[in-house]
Amino acid sequence: MRMKLTKSTQLVLVSSVSLLAALLITACATLTVDFVYVTCAKASGPNNYGEVDVFEINSMSGKMRQIPTSPFFSGGRNPVAEAVSADDTTLYVVNQDDNTIVQFTIGSDGKLYPQNTVNTPGVFPLGVAVSGKHLFVADLYQPLPICSTASPCSGSVGVFPIKSDDSLDRPVVNPNVNASYWPLSLPGSPSDVIVPTAITVTGSGSLVYVSAYDATAGGGYVFGFTVNSDGTLASLNNGLPFSVGAHPSAITSDGGGNHLYVADSLRSVVYGYQINSGLLTPLSGSPYATGSSPSSIVVDATGKFAYVANAQDANVTAYTINAGNLSPVGVYTTGVQPVAIGIDPGLNQYLFTANFLGDTVSGFQINMTNGTLLNSQFSPYKSNALPTAVAAIPHESTKK
């Protein structure tokens, strides 16, 4: 027996189906927990301009996929670093070969919209960090006529105030040199070439640390600065950098700004320090063994776990943190030559690495009980050529 549907019944069914479809679409949309931005150093075309791949992370499986309009032009050549504004609405991309920082507005769908471009105070920027209303950039060379790739000089740090629209104001002037940079130099050996490798800001934004090594005499260092309200920097420890290993390659602090961690690519260890009024005191168990050539380090939002990307071994070492000390819990395979590592800010549940020679991004799920990692669905994921850096923002559904 066939049942004949009245127009009113058909209307109810159509409405129900439409409602169900809307619910399914909404549910699928909220499965995106984060947008991850991966800078890639070499794009197609004669100028080899850089690109930014935009991935979304599925909150159920950790699967990462590029959004339909990805990639986006990085605004220059050889993007090597990036940072996100405090309100997660702006991405800053550092293009090393052009000495520029490009400001992008981030859409609610993760898309990037270029706004403004500024030149860095020094030459060949390599690292960037944002805290509150200031952006800090580390440059390979100071802006001096004598500095070049043929005749290297020491690096420097610059500070940009961030305006209300997230654009960058004129860089802050260092009154000691009457110019917009703070030179990195070794007291007692001013002619030594100091090569910066990374920069970080503590959680409160009151302290800046730059990892570096002495290309002339050897030895690794961390330069520390306090940040004044006007953005000027004041050297810690009477201007003396802290001696750290042989070749620092990465640096980060925990969320509370209580501990600092410095990876050493030559010695394949991580050095850990207690931060006391900006000064660094080695932790009792430091240094901690890593894989070969550690290139990047990250601490999760709870401060319970740390993860180190090992470039030469193509893996990640996971650690638990107890009173600042690191204890290894496992080693996990990535793509070839991981050079950057990050954790999703939405759930603090997924970890990802940019694999430079593999042209991929690896994804993992974090076990929040013991810090171990599980491969995300279908990892690793294809990126554009030579991925160099990662940054992420939470999806609207996970923002507090």
Secondary structure, 3 states (H helix, E strand, C coil): CCCCCCHHHHHHHHHHHHHHHHHHHHHHHHCEEEEEEEEECCCCCCCCEEEEEEEEEECCCCCEEECCCCCEEEEEECEEEEEECCCCCEEEEEEHHHCEEEEEEECCCCCEEEEEEEECCCEEEEEEEEECCEEEEEEEECCCCCCCCCCCCCCEEEEEEECCCCCECCCCCECCCCECCEECCECCECCCCEEEEEEEECCCCCEEEEEEEECCCCCEEEEEEEECCCCCEEECHHHCCEECCCCEEEEEECCCCCEEEEEECCCCEEEEEEEECCEEEECCCCCEECCCCEEEEEECCCCCEEEEEECCCCEEEEEEEECCEEEEEEEEECCCCEEEEEECCCCCCEEEEEECCCCEEEEEEECCCCCCEEECCCCCEECCCCEEEEEEEECHHHCC
